Amino acid sequence: MPDERAARRVTLREVARAAGVSTATVTRTLQHSPRVEEATRDRVMAAVKELGYTPNPMAQGLRDGRRDGAVGLVTSGFTNVFQAGVAAGAERELRRAGLQMIIASTDEDPAREPEVVRALIDRRVSALLVMPDSDARDHLTPDHTFGTPVVMVGRQTGELSADLVTTDDDAAVQEATERLIGLGHRRIAALAGRSATFPARRRLDGFRRGLTGSGAVEEDPKLVVSELATSEQARTALRAMLRLPHPPTAILALNLGISTGVLLERLAGAAPFAFIGFDETEVSAGLGISAIVRDPQDVGRQAARLAVSRLAEPGLAPRVLTLPSRLVARGSGEIPADELAAGTTPLTTR
């Protein structure tokens, strides 16, 4: 009967467990590091031989100076402008390192993420860049990735030990909320995406901190709507809010799809309101829409750099890199509440 280990790749962690050392020590041994004592080296190499361990050839080649591998990028879809920017930035950075990028999509279905990750691992990618859909992370542990390095893009979850590139969205949303309160707004609405996703929860946390910190505004549940997945759903939610006896005077749209829906409703002649979106397009910027913006290509570049350096030095401790989200004032979010009461406010103040 064939050895069942032949049907799968033995992991670095299994070798470390068998030798009674850390995974970093196994890596240093395989790299012929002089820092490893002879007795330890003998134990590790005995475990390697017994288990039939073979290193990922692409990652090993990169450490040896041969840059001929590929890195996998897991995304939820191809229509999201931010994720497209991340992919573009990562691809350029990897190309400079002599690596190719393979993109795989879950098609907005979080349940498909383990399947997509495994498909990339079966292609023997050198590393994985993952823009996660859900909180499930078991499929990204070293035992399931066969030691393939993972860089999380957007958020870290659970106990997974991996490099992370993220943006400080909650701080920017808090700043936007505080700015609206400073302009006299007391009826501030927040429109958010699916509550099961980390970005939506994080941005709503920033909104609530902005309200609480002011001491002047309490959250009205009628003005907080989540689970919005399309721009049309955002338009419907906004119309319902504007029909309330006390409608909002300011709107925070907490992702790009929602921002697009609010902008379309505003252009269609909805009652005037101050408006701050999240992320942007050339059209929304050109129309003077204030927004919380990030640099998706820089997020991709930094994630790719973490992957390349992780392949070169696998023993490094996990790193967290937080990039800025910033509030860009263009006019729509700078309308004082008393101007709206006067009924003379145009689309923007520019």
BALOBA-1460 file (C-alpha; in Angstrom, 3 decimals):
// residues 350
<rec num="1" residu="m" x="0.000" y="0.000" z="0.000"/>
<rec num="2" residu="p" x="1.459" y="3.402" z="-0.913"/>
<rec num="3" residu="d" x="2.410" y="5.739" z="1.923"/>
<rec num="4" residu="e" x="-0.532" y="8.121" z="2.427"/>
<rec num="5" residu="r" x="1.979" y="10.973" z="2.838"/>
<rec num="6" residu="a" x="2.707" y="10.615" z="-0.875"/>
<rec num="7" residu="a" x="-0.825" y="11.835" z="-1.602"/>
<rec num="8" residu="r" x="-0.242" y="15.161" z="0.117"/>
<rec num="9" residu="r" x="2.534" y="17.576" z="0.925"/>
<rec num="10" residu="v" x="4.021" y="17.137" z="4.393"/>
<rec num="11" residu="t" x="3.970" y="20.446" z="6.219"/>
<rec num="12" residu="l" x="6.756" y="22.370" z="7.880"/>
<rec num="13" residu="r" x="4.813" y="22.209" z="11.134"/>
<rec num="14" residu="e" x="4.744" y="18.397" z="11.037"/>
<rec num="15" residu="v" x="8.527" y="18.319" z="10.634"/>
<rec num="16" residu="a" x="8.931" y="20.774" z="13.528"/>
<rec num="17" residu="r" x="6.654" y="18.687" z="15.759"/>
<rec num="18" residu="a" x="8.525" y="15.484" z="14.956"/>
<rec num="19" residu="a" x="11.910" y="17.103" z="15.645"/>
<rec num="20" residu="g" x="10.738" y="18.920" z="18.772"/>
<rec num="21" residu="v" x="11.699" y="22.368" z="17.444"/>
<rec num="22" residu="s" x="10.004" y="25.482" z="16.058"/>
<rec num="23" residu="t" x="9.059" y="25.923" z="12.400"/>
<rec num="24" residu="a" x="11.603" y="28.758" z="12.232"/>
<rec num="25" residu="t" x="14.353" y="26.333" z="13.316"/>
<rec num="26" residu="v" x="13.306" y="23.884" z="10.599"/>
<rec num="27" residu="t" x="13.492" y="26.683" z="8.030"/>
<rec num="28" residu="r" x="16.934" y="27.791" z="9.218"/>
<rec num="29" residu="t" x="18.144" y="24.199" z="9.078"/>
<rec num="30" residu="l" x="16.962" y="23.774" z="5.504"/>
<rec num="31" residu="q" x="18.704" y="27.039" z="4.634"/>
<rec num="32" residu="h" x="21.965" y="25.700" z="6.138"/>
<rec num="33" residu="s" x="22.076" y="28.496" z="8.694"/>
<rec num="34" residu="p" x="25.160" y="28.447" z="10.958"/>
<rec num="35" residu="r" x="22.866" y="29.478" z="13.833"/>
<rec num="36" residu="v" x="21.532" y="25.905" z="14.120"/>
<rec num="37" residu="e" x="23.471" y="23.579" z="16.418"/>
<rec num="38" residu="e" x="24.680" y="20.276" z="14.972"/>
<rec num="39" residu="a" x="22.535" y="18.116" z="17.249"/>
<rec num="40" residu="t" x="19.433" y="20.119" z="16.355"/>
<rec num="41" residu="r" x="20.290" y="19.943" z="12.661"/>
<rec num="42" residu="d" x="20.585" y="16.146" z="12.884"/>
<rec num="43" residu="r" x="17.154" y="15.848" z="14.540"/>
<rec num="44" residu="v" x="15.521" y="18.084" z="11.934"/>
<rec num="45" residu="m" x="17.081" y="16.288" z="8.968"/>
<rec num="46" residu="a" x="16.105" y="12.915" z="10.438"/>
<rec num="47" residu="a" x="12.488" y="14.138" z="10.673"/>
<rec num="48" residu="v" x="12.661" y="15.494" z="7.112"/>
<rec num="49" residu="k" x="13.826" y="12.108" z="5.841"/>
<rec num="50" residu="e" x="11.346" y="10.106" z="7.902"/>
<rec num="51" residu="l" x="8.326" y="12.208" z="6.869"/>
<rec num="52" residu="g" x="9.397" y="12.717" z="3.279"/>
<rec num="53" residu="y" x="9.200" y="16.498" z="3.544"/>
<rec num="54" residu="t" x="9.981" y="18.536" z="0.398"/>
<rec num="55" residu="p" x="10.032" y="22.349" z="0.521"/>
<rec num="56" residu="n" x="7.824" y="24.439" z="-1.761"/>
<rec num="57" residu="p" x="10.142" y="24.710" z="-4.780"/>
<rec num="58" residu="m" x="8.965" y="28.188" z="-5.741"/>
<rec num="59" residu="a" x="9.516" y="29.651" z="-2.280"/>
<rec num="60" residu="q" x="12.868" y="27.849" z="-2.003"/>
<rec num="61" residu="g" x="13.903" y="29.226" z="-5.377"/>
<rec num="62" residu="l" x="13.079" y="32.761" z="-4.310"/>
<rec num="63" residu="r" x="15.207" y="32.405" z="-1.154"/>
<rec num="64" residu="d" x="18.044" y="31.082" z="-3.321"/>
<rec num="65" residu="g" x="17.750" y="34.000" z="-5.724"/>
<rec num="66" residu="r" x="15.712" y="32.227" z="-8.423"/>
<rec num="67" residu="r" x="12.605" y="34.355" z="-8.900"/>
<rec num="68" residu="d" x="10.488" y="32.206" z="-11.167"/>
<rec num="69" residu="g" x="7.370" y="31.499" z="-9.100"/>
<rec num="70" residu="a" x="3.833" y="32.811" z="-8.753"/>
<rec num="71" residu="v" x="1.782" y="34.379" z="-5.965"/>
<rec num="72" residu="g" x="-1.953" y="33.775" z="-5.633"/>
<rec num="73" residu="l" x="-4.454" y="36.576" z="-4.921"/>
<rec num="74" residu="v" x="-7.868" y="35.615" z="-3.521"/>
<rec num="75" residu="t" x="-10.572" y="38.223" z="-4.067"/>
<rec num="76" residu="s" x="-14.340" y="38.234" z="-3.695"/>
<rec num="77" residu="g" x="-14.945" y="39.487" z="-7.233"/>
<rec num="78" residu="f" x="-13.729" y="41.470" z="-10.211"/>
<rec num="79" residu="t" x="-16.165" y="44.402" z="-10.152"/>
<rec num="80" residu="n" x="-15.065" y="45.997" z="-6.869"/>
<rec num="81" residu="v" x="-12.990" y="49.079" z="-7.711"/>
<rec num="82" residu="f" x="-10.935" y="48.888" z="-4.522"/>
<rec num="83" residu="q" x="-10.049" y="45.220" z="-4.983"/>
<rec num="84" residu="a" x="-9.171" y="45.862" z="-8.624"/>
<rec num="85" residu="g" x="-6.761" y="48.571" z="-7.453"/>
<rec num="86" residu="v" x="-5.220" y="46.215" z="-4.900"/>
<rec num="87" residu="a" x="-4.704" y="43.618" z="-7.630"/>
<rec num="88" residu="a" x="-3.064" y="46.168" z="-9.939"/>
<rec num="89" residu="g" x="-0.672" y="47.387" z="-7.254"/>
<rec num="90" residu="a" x="0.242" y="43.856" z="-6.167"/>
<rec num="91" residu="e" x="0.808" y="42.647" z="-9.741"/>
<rec num="92" residu="r" x="3.218" y="45.477" z="-10.546"/>
<rec num="93" residu="e" x="5.212" y="44.913" z="-7.361"/>
<rec num="94" residu="l" x="5.399" y="41.159" z="-7.879"/>
<rec num="95" residu="r" x="6.451" y="41.625" z="-11.487"/>
<rec num="96" residu="r" x="9.346" y="43.772" z="-10.305"/>
<rec num="97" residu="a" x="10.350" y="40.876" z="-8.043"/>
<rec num="98" residu="g" x="10.266" y="38.458" z="-10.975"/>
<rec num="99" residu="l" x="7.029" y="36.810" z="-9.855"/>
<rec num="100" residu="q" x="3.733" y="36.268" z="-11.606"/>
<rec num="101" residu="m" x="0.315" y="36.735" z="-9.984"/>
<rec num="102" residu="i" x="-2.603" y="34.323" z="-10.281"/>
<rec num="103" residu="i" x="-6.011" y="35.804" z="-9.356"/>
<rec num="104" residu="a" x="-8.911" y="33.676" z="-8.144"/>
<rec num="105" residu="s" x="-12.390" y="34.870" z="-7.135"/>
<rec num="106" residu="t" x="-14.965" y="33.564" z="-4.676"/>
<rec num="107" residu="d" x="-17.671" y="35.312" z="-6.733"/>
<rec num="108" residu="e" x="-18.981" y="37.022" z="-3.571"/>
<rec num="109" residu="d" x="-19.567" y="33.625" z="-1.903"/>
<rec num="110" residu="p" x="-17.547" y="33.312" z="1.345"/>
<rec num="111" residu="a" x="-18.195" y="29.557" z="1.425"/>
<rec num="112" residu="r" x="-16.052" y="29.173" z="-1.707"/>
<rec num="113" residu="e" x="-12.939" y="30.698" z="-0.141"/>
<rec num="114" residu="p" x="-11.437" y="27.388" z="1.134"/>
<rec num="115" residu="e" x="-11.972" y="25.840" z="-2.301"/>
<rec num="116" residu="v" x="-10.314" y="28.776" z="-4.058"/>
<rec num="117" residu="v" x="-7.376" y="28.785" z="-1.634"/>
<rec num="118" residu="r" x="-6.828" y="25.052" z="-2.124"/>
<rec num="119" residu="a" x="-6.920" y="25.437" z="-5.917"/>
<rec num="120" residu="l" x="-4.115" y="28.004" z="-5.737"/>
<rec num="121" residu="i" x="-2.082" y="25.841" z="-3.364"/>
<rec num="122" residu="d" x="-2.475" y="22.939" z="-5.776"/>
<rec num="123" residu="r" x="-0.897" y="25.228" z="-8.372"/>
<rec num="124" residu="r" x="2.050" y="25.423" z="-5.946"/>
<rec num="125" residu="v" x="2.002" y="29.185" z="-5.577"/>
<rec num="126" residu="s" x="4.868" y="30.633" z="-3.554"/>
<rec num="127" residu="a" x="2.557" y="32.721" z="-1.331"/>
<rec num="128" residu="l" x="-1.058" y="33.793" z="-0.940"/>
<rec num="129" residu="l" x="-2.545" y="37.288" z="-0.720"/>
<rec num="130" residu="v" x="-6.058" y="36.951" z="0.705"/>
<rec num="131" residu="m" x="-8.788" y="39.596" z="0.803"/>
<rec num="132" residu="p" x="-11.131" y="37.650" z="3.087"/>
<rec num="133" residu="d" x="-14.901" y="37.372" z="2.784"/>
<rec num="134" residu="s" x="-15.732" y="35.801" z="6.127"/>
<rec num="135" residu="d" x="-14.435" y="35.123" z="9.618"/>
<rec num="136" residu="a" x="-13.554" y="31.470" z="8.869"/>
<rec num="137" residu="r" x="-9.774" y="31.010" z="8.855"/>
<rec num="138" residu="d" x="-9.072" y="27.308" z="9.429"/>
<rec num="139" residu="h" x="-8.285" y="26.831" z="5.742"/>
<rec num="140" residu="l" x="-5.446" y="29.377" z="6.019"/>
<rec num="141" residu="t" x="-3.525" y="27.735" z="8.866"/>
<rec num="142" residu="p" x="-0.096" y="26.239" z="8.007"/>
<rec num="143" residu="d" x="-1.470" y="22.695" z="8.212"/>
<rec num="144" residu="h" x="-3.974" y="23.479" z="5.439"/>
<rec num="145" residu="t" x="-1.703" y="25.649" z="3.295"/>
<rec num="146" residu="f" x="1.242" y="23.212" z="3.542"/>
<rec num="147" residu="g" x="3.426" y="26.016" z="4.844"/>
<rec num="148" residu="t" x="2.610" y="28.448" z="2.032"/>
<rec num="149" residu="p" x="3.009" y="31.994" z="3.440"/>
<rec num="150" residu="v" x="-0.221" y="34.003" z="3.757"/>
<rec num="151" residu="v" x="-0.619" y="37.782" z="3.707"/>
<rec num="152" residu="m" x="-4.039" y="39.028" z="4.789"/>
<rec num="153" residu="v" x="-5.271" y="42.116" z="2.956"/>
<rec num="154" residu="g" x="-7.846" y="44.145" z="4.865"/>
<rec num="155" residu="r" x="-8.173" y="42.279" z="8.125"/>
<rec num="156" residu="q" x="-6.813" y="39.625" z="10.418"/>
<rec num="157" residu="t" x="-9.220" y="37.268" z="12.152"/>
<rec num="158" residu="g" x="-9.069" y="34.609" z="14.818"/>
<rec num="159" residu="e" x="-5.745" y="33.221" z="15.949"/>
<rec num="160" residu="l" x="-4.203" y="33.031" z="12.488"/>
<rec num="161" residu="s" x="-0.539" y="34.051" z="12.569"/>
<rec num="162" residu="a" x="0.036" y="35.901" z="9.298"/>
<rec num="163" residu="d" x="1.230" y="39.191" z="7.892"/>
<rec num="164" residu="l" x="-1.469" y="41.832" z="7.497"/>
<rec num="165" residu="v" x="-2.002" y="45.000" z="5.485"/>
<rec num="166" residu="t" x="-5.014" y="47.057" z="6.511"/>
<rec num="167" residu="t" x="-6.382" y="50.616" z="6.425"/>
<rec num="168" residu="d" x="-7.621" y="52.690" z="9.354"/>
<rec num="169" residu="d" x="-11.194" y="53.042" z="8.057"/>
<rec num="170" residu="d" x="-12.790" y="53.363" z="11.486"/>
<rec num="171" residu="a" x="-10.654" y="56.369" z="12.414"/>
<rec num="172" residu="a" x="-11.558" y="58.140" z="9.174"/>
<rec num="173" residu="v" x="-15.278" y="57.433" z="9.637"/>
<rec num="174" residu="q" x="-15.076" y="58.745" z="13.191"/>
<rec num="175" residu="e" x="-13.437" y="61.921" z="11.902"/>
<rec num="176" residu="a" x="-16.145" y="62.341" z="9.262"/>
<rec num="177" residu="t" x="-18.885" y="61.904" z="11.872"/>
<rec num="178" residu="e" x="-17.290" y="64.442" z="14.192"/>
<rec num="179" residu="r" x="-16.940" y="66.913" z="11.341"/>
<rec num="180" residu="l" x="-20.647" y="66.655" z="10.505"/>
<rec num="181" residu="i" x="-21.546" y="67.172" z="14.161"/>
<rec num="182" residu="g" x="-19.289" y="70.217" z="14.194"/>
<rec num="183" residu="l" x="-21.330" y="71.628" z="11.279"/>
<rec num="184" residu="g" x="-24.486" y="71.409" z="13.396"/>
<rec num="185" residu="h" x="-25.877" y="68.092" z="12.155"/>
<rec num="186" residu="r" x="-27.783" y="66.103" z="14.744"/>
<rec num="187" residu="r" x="-29.644" y="63.724" z="12.403"/>
<rec num="188" residu="i" x="-26.777" y="61.776" z="10.833"/>
<rec num="189" residu="a" x="-27.516" y="58.570" z="8.952"/>
<rec num="190" residu="a" x="-25.080" y="55.707" z="8.336"/>
<rec num="191" residu="l" x="-25.655" y="53.283" z="5.474"/>
<rec num="192" residu="a" x="-23.469" y="50.168" z="5.644"/>
<rec num="193" residu="g" x="-22.844" y="46.842" z="3.937"/>
<rec num="194" residu="r" x="-23.345" y="43.319" z="5.235"/>
<rec num="195" residu="s" x="-22.869" y="43.146" z="8.999"/>
<rec num="196" residu="a" x="-21.189" y="39.751" z="8.566"/>
<rec num="197" residu="t" x="-18.223" y="41.502" z="6.970"/>
<rec num="198" residu="f" x="-15.426" y="43.052" z="8.962"/>
<rec num="199" residu="p" x="-15.251" y="46.348" z="6.979"/>
<rec num="200" residu="a" x="-18.931" y="47.122" z="7.613"/>
<rec num="201" residu="r" x="-18.634" y="46.403" z="11.339"/>
<rec num="202" residu="r" x="-15.422" y="48.387" z="11.656"/>
<rec num="203" residu="r" x="-16.797" y="51.446" z="9.877"/>
<rec num="204" residu="l" x="-19.989" y="51.429" z="11.941"/>
<rec num="205" residu="d" x="-17.806" y="51.258" z="15.053"/>
<rec num="206" residu="g" x="-16.071" y="54.439" z="13.880"/>
<rec num="207" residu="f" x="-19.444" y="56.116" z="13.286"/>
<rec num="208" residu="r" x="-20.663" y="55.211" z="16.761"/>
<rec num="209" residu="r" x="-17.444" y="56.410" z="18.394"/>
<rec num="210" residu="g" x="-17.906" y="59.733" z="16.626"/>
<rec num="211" residu="l" x="-21.435" y="60.076" z="18.009"/>
<rec num="212" residu="t" x="-20.469" y="59.031" z="21.531"/>
<rec num="213" residu="g" x="-17.411" y="61.246" z="21.673"/>
<rec num="214" residu="s" x="-19.403" y="64.335" z="20.785"/>
<rec num="215" residu="g" x="-21.691" y="64.058" z="23.794"/>
<rec num="216" residu="a" x="-24.256" y="65.931" z="21.706"/>
<rec num="217" residu="v" x="-25.806" y="63.247" z="19.494"/>
<rec num="218" residu="e" x="-27.395" y="59.921" z="20.337"/>
<rec num="219" residu="e" x="-27.692" y="57.132" z="17.784"/>
<rec num="220" residu="d" x="-31.146" y="56.783" z="16.240"/>
<rec num="221" residu="p" x="-31.699" y="53.169" z="15.098"/>
<rec num="222" residu="k" x="-33.922" y="54.452" z="12.270"/>
<rec num="223" residu="l" x="-30.895" y="56.219" z="10.809"/>
<rec num="224" residu="v" x="-28.550" y="53.208" z="10.784"/>
<rec num="225" residu="v" x="-29.136" y="50.688" z="8.000"/>
<rec num="226" residu="s" x="-26.842" y="47.760" z="7.171"/>
<rec num="227" residu="e" x="-27.053" y="44.658" z="4.963"/>
<rec num="228" residu="l" x="-26.992" y="46.859" z="1.848"/>
<rec num="229" residu="a" x="-25.439" y="44.901" z="-1.018"/>
<rec num="230" residu="t" x="-26.264" y="47.045" z="-4.069"/>
<rec num="231" residu="s" x="-26.554" y="50.706" z="-5.005"/>
<rec num="232" residu="e" x="-30.282" y="50.220" z="-5.639"/>
<rec num="233" residu="q" x="-30.787" y="48.918" z="-2.105"/>
<rec num="234" residu="a" x="-28.966" y="52.004" z="-0.839"/>
<rec num="235" residu="r" x="-31.314" y="54.255" z="-2.845"/>
<rec num="236" residu="t" x="-34.344" y="52.472" z="-1.392"/>
<rec num="237" residu="a" x="-33.035" y="52.814" z="2.167"/>
<rec num="238" residu="l" x="-32.303" y="56.500" z="1.645"/>
<rec num="239" residu="r" x="-35.767" y="57.216" z="0.263"/>
<rec num="240" residu="a" x="-37.309" y="55.602" z="3.359"/>
<rec num="241" residu="m" x="-35.142" y="57.743" z="5.644"/>
<rec num="242" residu="l" x="-36.003" y="60.939" z="3.847"/>
<rec num="243" residu="r" x="-39.724" y="60.198" z="4.382"/>
<rec num="244" residu="l" x="-39.294" y="60.027" z="8.170"/>
<rec num="245" residu="p" x="-40.992" y="62.767" z="10.245"/>
<rec num="246" residu="h" x="-37.477" y="63.882" z="11.205"/>
<rec num="247" residu="p" x="-35.274" y="62.930" z="8.254"/>
<rec num="248" residu="p" x="-31.469" y="62.968" z="8.335"/>
<rec num="249" residu="t" x="-29.627" y="66.114" z="7.366"/>
<rec num="250" residu="a" x="-26.374" y="64.259" z="6.711"/>
<rec num="251" residu="i" x="-25.577" y="60.886" z="5.145"/>
<rec num="252" residu="l" x="-22.496" y="58.710" z="5.607"/>
<rec num="253" residu="a" x="-22.280" y="56.024" z="2.910"/>
<rec num="254" residu="l" x="-19.856" y="53.370" z="4.122"/>
<rec num="255" residu="n" x="-18.782" y="51.634" z="0.922"/>
<rec num="256" residu="l" x="-18.473" y="52.514" z="-2.745"/>
<rec num="257" residu="g" x="-21.625" y="50.750" z="-3.925"/>
<rec num="258" residu="i" x="-23.699" y="52.508" z="-1.269"/>
<rec num="259" residu="s" x="-22.011" y="55.820" z="-2.098"/>
<rec num="260" residu="t" x="-22.997" y="55.382" z="-5.745"/>
<rec num="261" residu="g" x="-26.610" y="54.737" z="-4.789"/>
<rec num="262" residu="v" x="-26.762" y="57.822" z="-2.563"/>
<rec num="263" residu="l" x="-25.183" y="59.934" z="-5.292"/>
<rec num="264" residu="l" x="-27.702" y="58.714" z="-7.883"/>
<rec num="265" residu="e" x="-30.584" y="59.503" z="-5.543"/>
<rec num="266" residu="r" x="-29.160" y="62.942" z="-4.886"/>
<rec num="267" residu="l" x="-28.789" y="63.637" z="-8.602"/>
<rec num="268" residu="a" x="-32.380" y="62.466" z="-9.114"/>
<rec num="269" residu="g" x="-33.562" y="65.365" z="-6.964"/>
<rec num="270" residu="a" x="-33.791" y="63.985" z="-3.443"/>
<rec num="271" residu="a" x="-34.176" y="66.464" z="-0.588"/>
<rec num="272" residu="p" x="-30.808" y="68.136" z="0.080"/>
<rec num="273" residu="f" x="-28.443" y="66.690" z="2.651"/>
<rec num="274" residu="a" x="-24.764" y="66.767" z="3.497"/>
<rec num="275" residu="f" x="-23.085" y="63.706" z="2.036"/>
<rec num="276" residu="i" x="-19.783" y="61.899" z="2.663"/>
<rec num="277" residu="g" x="-19.052" y="58.756" z="0.675"/>
<rec num="278" residu="f" x="-16.515" y="55.966" z="1.032"/>
<rec num="279" residu="d" x="-13.974" y="55.370" z="-1.742"/>
<rec num="280" residu="e" x="-14.626" y="57.193" z="-4.995"/>
<rec num="281" residu="t" x="-14.691" y="57.220" z="-8.772"/>
<rec num="282" residu="e" x="-13.642" y="59.946" z="-11.207"/>
<rec num="283" residu="v" x="-17.330" y="60.841" z="-11.566"/>
<rec num="284" residu="s" x="-18.014" y="61.253" z="-7.851"/>
<rec num="285" residu="a" x="-14.798" y="63.248" z="-7.372"/>
<rec num="286" residu="g" x="-15.670" y="65.425" z="-10.351"/>
<rec num="287" residu="l" x="-19.108" y="66.131" z="-8.896"/>
<rec num="288" residu="g" x="-17.543" y="67.423" z="-5.699"/>
<rec num="289" residu="i" x="-18.524" y="64.543" z="-3.426"/>
<rec num="290" residu="s" x="-16.570" y="64.491" z="-0.175"/>
<rec num="291" residu="a" x="-15.243" y="61.023" z="0.572"/>
<rec num="292" residu="i" x="-13.113" y="58.833" z="2.775"/>
<rec num="293" residu="v" x="-10.445" y="57.570" z="0.401"/>
<rec num="294" residu="r" x="-7.725" y="54.950" z="0.478"/>
<rec num="295" residu="d" x="-4.962" y="54.094" z="-1.965"/>
<rec num="296" residu="p" x="-5.790" y="50.555" z="-3.113"/>
<rec num="297" residu="q" x="-2.688" y="50.261" z="-5.284"/>
<rec num="298" residu="d" x="-0.478" y="51.066" z="-2.304"/>
<rec num="299" residu="v" x="-2.325" y="48.412" z="-0.289"/>
<rec num="300" residu="g" x="-1.527" y="45.916" z="-3.049"/>
<rec num="301" residu="r" x="2.098" y="47.030" z="-3.298"/>
<rec num="302" residu="q" x="2.666" y="46.701" z="0.425"/>
<rec num="303" residu="a" x="0.985" y="43.288" z="0.570"/>
<rec num="304" residu="a" x="3.204" y="42.054" z="-2.271"/>
<rec num="305" residu="r" x="6.314" y="43.380" z="-0.532"/>
<rec num="306" residu="l" x="5.377" y="41.545" z="2.659"/>
<rec num="307" residu="a" x="4.961" y="38.335" z="0.658"/>
<rec num="308" residu="v" x="8.322" y="38.706" z="-1.076"/>
<rec num="309" residu="s" x="10.165" y="39.440" z="2.158"/>
<rec num="310" residu="r" x="8.362" y="36.577" z="3.915"/>
<rec num="311" residu="l" x="9.590" y="34.172" z="1.236"/>
<rec num="312" residu="a" x="13.136" y="35.454" z="1.646"/>
<rec num="313" residu="e" x="12.996" y="35.335" z="5.475"/>
<rec num="314" residu="p" x="10.276" y="32.913" z="6.619"/>
<rec num="315" residu="g" x="11.361" y="33.098" z="10.262"/>
<rec num="316" residu="l" x="10.266" y="36.726" z="10.680"/>
<rec num="317" residu="a" x="7.562" y="37.484" z="13.255"/>
<rec num="318" residu="p" x="4.139" y="38.348" z="11.744"/>
<rec num="319" residu="r" x="3.907" y="41.995" z="10.731"/>
<rec num="320" residu="v" x="0.941" y="44.385" z="10.709"/>
<rec num="321" residu="l" x="0.999" y="47.388" z="8.380"/>
<rec num="322" residu="t" x="-1.803" y="49.960" z="8.754"/>
<rec num="323" residu="l" x="-2.158" y="52.414" z="5.877"/>
<rec num="324" residu="p" x="-4.109" y="55.679" z="6.116"/>
<rec num="325" residu="s" x="-7.699" y="56.310" z="5.113"/>
<rec num="326" residu="r" x="-8.269" y="60.042" z="4.791"/>
<rec num="327" residu="l" x="-11.232" y="62.353" z="4.546"/>
<rec num="328" residu="v" x="-11.148" y="64.476" z="1.381"/>
<rec num="329" residu="a" x="-13.358" y="67.574" z="1.525"/>
<rec num="330" residu="r" x="-14.893" y="68.520" z="-1.825"/>
<rec num="331" residu="g" x="-18.031" y="70.356" z="-0.764"/>
<rec num="332" residu="s" x="-20.859" y="67.872" z="-0.337"/>
<rec num="333" residu="g" x="-19.833" y="66.986" z="3.210"/>
<rec num="334" residu="e" x="-19.152" y="70.536" z="4.334"/>
<rec num="335" residu="i" x="-22.712" y="71.884" z="4.181"/>
<rec num="336" residu="p" x="-23.796" y="73.301" z="7.575"/>
<rec num="337" residu="a" x="-27.112" y="72.069" z="8.944"/>
<rec num="338" residu="d" x="-28.546" y="75.591" z="9.111"/>
<rec num="339" residu="e" x="-28.034" y="76.059" z="5.345"/>
<rec num="340" residu="l" x="-30.100" y="72.960" z="4.700"/>
<rec num="341" residu="a" x="-32.851" y="74.345" z="6.925"/>
<rec num="342" residu="a" x="-32.928" y="77.443" z="4.754"/>
<rec num="343" residu="g" x="-33.708" y="75.256" z="1.734"/>
<rec num="344" residu="t" x="-31.234" y="76.943" z="-0.619"/>
<rec num="345" residu="t" x="-28.374" y="74.423" z="-0.665"/>
<rec num="346" residu="p" x="-27.215" y="73.154" z="-4.103"/>
<rec num="347" residu="l" x="-25.664" y="69.733" z="-4.828"/>
<rec num="348" residu="t" x="-22.328" y="70.929" z="-3.435"/>
<rec num="349" residu="t" x="-20.998" y="74.189" z="-2.027"/>
<rec num="350" residu="r" x="-18.353" y="74.514" z="-4.698"/>
